[in-house]
Amino acid sequence: MHLRLTDEQRMVQQTIRKFVENELIPLENEVLRNERAGRPGLSAEKMEELQLKAKEFGFWGINTPEKYGGADLGQTMMALVFMEISKTFVPFKFGGSADNILYYANGEQKKKYLIPTINGEKKSCFAMTEPGAGSDTRNIKMSAVKDGNEWVLNGEKTFITGGNEADFVMVIAITDKELHQKTGREGVTCFIVDRDMGWKSEYIDTMGEWGPASLVFDNVRVPEENILGEIHGGYKLGLEWIGFARWVVGARAVGMAERLLQMAIDYSKERVTFGRPIADRQAIQWQIADSAVEIEAAKWLVLNAAWTLDQGEDNRHLASMAKLYGANMGNRVVDRVLQIHGGMGYTRELPIERWYREARLWRIYDGTDEIQRMIISRNLLKGHVKVGQFI
């Protein structure tokens, strides 16, 4: 057992940390101004500029196989990268990547969709959630009916990340209603659907800066060759997409919480009340101590989930634990840090209130707290996972 980073992992961590400190954190005030004015935090031009700078450091396609020109860092490295990137709220993402399930594309689909996405020529999104089917994916209603060499899609998807900007969507629809009703999982298929095939997106306003979309399909005709993976195999692809996203939420929470905790430590030393720094107050000390312990616990849950995936093992149980604990830890820490900063923490002069709004979403998307608890308890009660199995 090795509980310390390797030299290579430490080098990656430190390189990303310098990139965040030198290139991203200086942009935070600009991002806040843009968002308050209703503009994107980063313009498309600025995003591309930053992605090219990151490429100079060797960070291009961090989770993309080498044969497609990526770095293919592996899941543990990915966890470390996400922790560092999330120490700022600047909405940056690395270039040269594509959704994990897009690699199930066949040869022609890879030429038309995968490669252009990796190259930054096209933008994609994934759509499973519906107005009546969030955590309960068995309640999906969107239909796909065969008509000659085409499938006709009807229905609505909601809360779709990147849905307003995407050139194409990987969308889940029912292709065998009877089979779906019988099993709750089978009978659904994933389709690659270009925007110019007819689907429309509408912006959904939220309490945070995340701007998801509602996607509407009204008799959208999709050619047979646009099926991603196998017919009726869409549910498996959906779970794989969501499974990756879950432990990444935990990684993001760790990065944010570490930055916020340092802000609280620094402020508590400077802020004087009744003649003494508030860092001398036990109430403040305990909040700092509890936050530090919880951050470390979440970090190891995330790293274990990522490392397990690197070994080619099933990490879904660990991913659910990392997501559940990490998301809640992030919410507790940002609340404490806001409290330590008092009235200043509540203002928009500092980014704490922005993180406060963003962190609240983590307990909802990619599987709610309640769904993670259901998955974890079910695995244990049915014997799919044994207590203490993963160490």
NUVOMAR-705523 format. One record per residue (C-alpha): x, y, z; residue in one letter. Coordinates in steps of 0.05 Angstrom, whole numbers, padded with zeros to 5 digits, always signed. Layout:
NUVOMAR-705523
XYZA...
end
This chain:
NUVOMAR-705523
+00000+00000+00000M+00027+00068-00019H-00007+00129+00011L+00035+00184-00021R+00037+00213-00090L+00090+00188-00138T+00141+00237-00166D+00102+00239-00231E+00036+00252-00197Q+00067+00306-00154R+00096+00339-00216M+00028+00340-00250V-00004+00368-00188Q+00047+00424-00180Q+00045+00442-00254T-00031+00448-00254I-00028+00487-00189R+00019+00538-00221K-00026+00544-00282F-00086+00558-00237V-00048+00609-00195E-00016+00645-00254N-00069+00641-00308E-00138+00630-00276L-00142+00661-00207I-00121+00730-00235P-00184+00727-00278L-00233+00718-00220E-00253+00791-00213N-00265+00795-00288E-00307+00732-00287V-00349+00759-00230L-00361+00825-00267R-00381+00788-00330N-00429+00742-00293E-00462+00800-00256R-00473+00834-00323A-00506+00771-00350G-00448+00752-00395R-00409+00686-00396P-00353+00686-00345G-00303+00673-00401L-00311+00690-00474S-00300+00635-00525A-00237+00671-00548E-00209+00674-00477K-00226+00601-00465M-00188+00581-00528E-00129+00624-00508E-00125+00590-00440L-00133+00521-00470Q-00074+00533-00516L-00033+00558-00457K-00050+00494-00420A-00030+00454-00481K+00039+00485-00477E+00045+00453-00408F+00025+00386-00438G-00047+00387-00415F-00089+00373-00477W-00140+00318-00478G-00123+00298-00406I-00170+00238-00409N-00163+00226-00484T-00126+00164-00509P-00057+00177-00538E-00077+00151-00606K-00124+00211-00611Y-00070+00260-00590G-00088+00263-00517G-00048+00256-00453A-00090+00199-00425D-00068+00214-00353L-00111+00161-00321G-00165+00169-00269Q-00121+00182-00208T-00084+00237-00244M-00151+00264-00268M-00175+00268-00196A-00113+00308-00177L-00123+00354-00237V-00197+00367-00220F-00179+00382-00148M-00129+00435-00170E-00173+00466-00224I-00230+00472-00175S-00190+00518-00129K-00218+00573-00173T-00289+00585-00198F-00263+00610-00266V-00303+00565-00314P-00243+00535-00349F-00240+00466-00381K-00183+00433-00418F-00185+00426-00493G-00177+00362-00533G-00228+00320-00497S-00294+00285-00512A-00348+00252-00469D-00327+00182-00448N-00385+00147-00483I-00369+00179-00550L-00311+00130-00556Y-00364+00076-00568Y-00375+00109-00636A-00363+00067-00698N-00311+00087-00751G-00355+00135-00790E-00383+00166-00727Q-00313+00177-00700K-00294+00215-00763K-00357+00258-00761K-00365+00269-00686Y-00309+00244-00641L-00249+00273-00677I-00281+00342-00689P-00300+00344-00615T-00230+00328-00593I-00203+00381-00640N-00251+00433-00613G-00289+00439-00678E-00354+00413-00649K-00388+00415-00581K-00429+00359-00552S-00476+00346-00494C-00509+00285-00463F-00584+00283-00449A-00620+00232-00405M-00657+00273-00353T-00730+00292-00368E-00781+00335-00331P-00810+00271-00300G-00747+00229-00300A-00688+00256-00261G-00661+00206-00211S-00716+00158-00233D-00687+00142-00301T-00737+00085-00309R-00791+00138-00320N-00760+00163-00386I-00815+00180-00436K-00777+00205-00498M-00794+00158-00555S-00758+00138-00618A-00801+00104-00670V-00771+00068-00731K-00793+00095-00799D-00756+00063-00856G-00682+00079-00848N-00696+00133-00797E-00718+00140-00725W-00768+00194-00706V-00755+00224-00637L-00807+00260-00595N-00801+00286-00524G-00764+00334-00479E-00699+00332-00440K-00683+00381-00384T-00625+00407-00342F-00576+00389-00397I-00506+00416-00386T-00479+00448-00450G-00545+00440-00485G-00549+00512-00507N-00480+00510-00539E-00478+00439-00567A-00473+00423-00641D-00499+00353-00628F-00529+00314-00570V-00522+00242-00548M-00594+00230-00527V-00628+00171-00494I-00696+00150-00521A-00743+00090-00515I-00738+00045-00576T-00777-00015-00547D-00833+00009-00502K-00855-00060-00480E-00785-00082-00462L-00772-00017-00425H-00837-00023-00384Q-00819-00095-00367K-00747-00084-00346T-00742-00009-00331G-00673-00008-00361R-00671-00043-00428E-00706-00020-00491G-00673+00049-00493V-00621+00071-00544T-00571+00128-00549C-00574+00170-00612F-00525+00222-00638I-00569+00279-00662V-00543+00341-00697D-00576+00407-00679R-00593+00419-00752D-00636+00356-00751M-00687+00398-00715G-00682+00395-00639W-00685+00462-00602K-00656+00485-00536S-00681+00535-00485E-00640+00566-00429Y-00660+00549-00357I-00645+00604-00306D-00618+00578-00240T-00594+00606-00173M-00522+00592-00194G-00481+00609-00255E-00494+00541-00286W-00539+00551-00346G-00570+00485-00367P-00619+00475-00423A-00685+00444-00439S-00682+00405-00505L-00745+00396-00546V-00753+00341-00599F-00813+00348-00644D-00813+00294-00697N-00738+00298-00704V-00715+00248-00757R-00649+00213-00743V-00615+00165-00792P-00603+00093-00771E-00528+00103-00774E-00531+00153-00717N-00545+00101-00664I-00488+00104-00614L-00467+00035-00589G-00519-00020-00594E-00593-00016-00605I-00629-00020-00538H-00561-00010-00503G-00570+00063-00484G-00581+00053-00410Y-00512+00022-00401K-00480+00082-00437L-00520+00129-00393G-00495+00096-00329L-00423+00098-00354E-00429+00173-00369W-00461+00188-00301I-00412+00142-00263G-00352+00182-00286F-00387+00247-00268A-00402+00225-00197R-00333+00220-00167W-00311+00282-00206V-00363+00321-00165V-00326+00298-00103G-00259+00320-00132A-00287+00389-00149R-00314+00395-00078A-00245+00380-00049V-00211+00433-00091G-00262+00486-00075M-00261+00470+00000A-00185+00473+00004E-00184+00542-00027R-00241+00566+00018L-00209+00538+00081L-00145+00575+00067Q-00186+00639+00057M-00218+00627+00125A-00151+00615+00159I-00121+00678+00129D-00182+00721+00146Y-00188+00695+00217S-00116+00717+00231K-00130+00787+00204E-00200+00800+00231R-00198+00831+00301V-00257+00833+00349T-00255+00857+00421F-00180+00867+00415G-00162+00796+00391R-00160+00761+00323P-00220+00716+00314I-00170+00659+00302A-00162+00659+00378D-00236+00641+00387R-00252+00569+00399Q-00315+00574+00356A-00272+00593+00296I-00218+00541+00312Q-00268+00484+00314W-00298+00504+00247Q-00229+00505+00216I-00211+00438+00248A-00275+00403+00226D-00267+00430+00155S-00195+00405+00150A-00214+00335+00174V-00273+00330+00127E-00233+00354+00067I-00181+00299+00079E-00234+00246+00086A-00268+00268+00020A-00200+00270-00015K-00185+00197+00001W-00255+00175-00019L-00245+00208-00087V-00174+00182-00097L-00197+00111-00079N-00254+00114-00129A-00207+00139-00183A-00151+00090-00167W-00200+00032-00167T-00221+00051-00237L-00148+00054-00259D-00142-00019-00237Q-00199-00038-00284G-00245-00053-00225E-00317-00033-00215D-00317+00033-00176N-00391+00050-00177R-00401+00039-00102H-00340+00081-00086L-00361+00134-00136A-00428+00141-00101S-00394+00148-00033M-00345+00200-00060A-00401+00239-00091K-00447+00236-00031L-00394+00254+00021Y-00356+00303-00023G-00417+00343-00043A-00442+00349+00028N-00372+00365+00054M-00367+00421+00004G-00433+00451+00026N-00413+00448+00100R-00345+00480+00088V-00370+00537+00045V-00424+00551+00097D-00373+00554+00153R-00326+00598+00113V-00382+00646+00097L-00399+00648+00171Q-00327+00662+00190I-00325+00720+00142H-00390+00747+00170G-00424+00802+00130G-00367+00806+00080M-00377+00733+00063G-00449+00747+00044Y-00430+00804-00004T-00409+00797-00076R-00343+00831-00060E-00316+00761-00046L-00329+00698-00086P-00355+00659-00026I-00429+00671-00040E-00418+00649-00112R-00387+00583-00090W-00444+00576-00039Y-00494+00577-00096R-00453+00531-00140E-00440+00480-00085A-00514+00471-00071R-00523+00441-00140L-00472+00385-00126W-00522+00350-00080R-00573+00346-00136I-00543+00333-00205Y-00511+00268-00228D-00552+00232-00176G-00582+00265-00114T-00560+00252-00042D-00620+00207-00035E-00602+00165-00096I-00530+00156-00072Q-00554+00133-00004R-00602+00085-00038M-00547+00056-00082I-00497+00049-00024I-00547+00016+00023S-00575-00029-00031R-00505-00054-00050N-00491-00071+00023L-00559-00101+00040L-00560-00145-00022K-00489-00167-00012G-00462-00137-00077H-00410-00103-00034V-00381-00127+00032K-00364-00081+00090V-00289-00065+00086G-00283-00095+00016Q-00242-00039-00015F-00181-00039+00029I
end
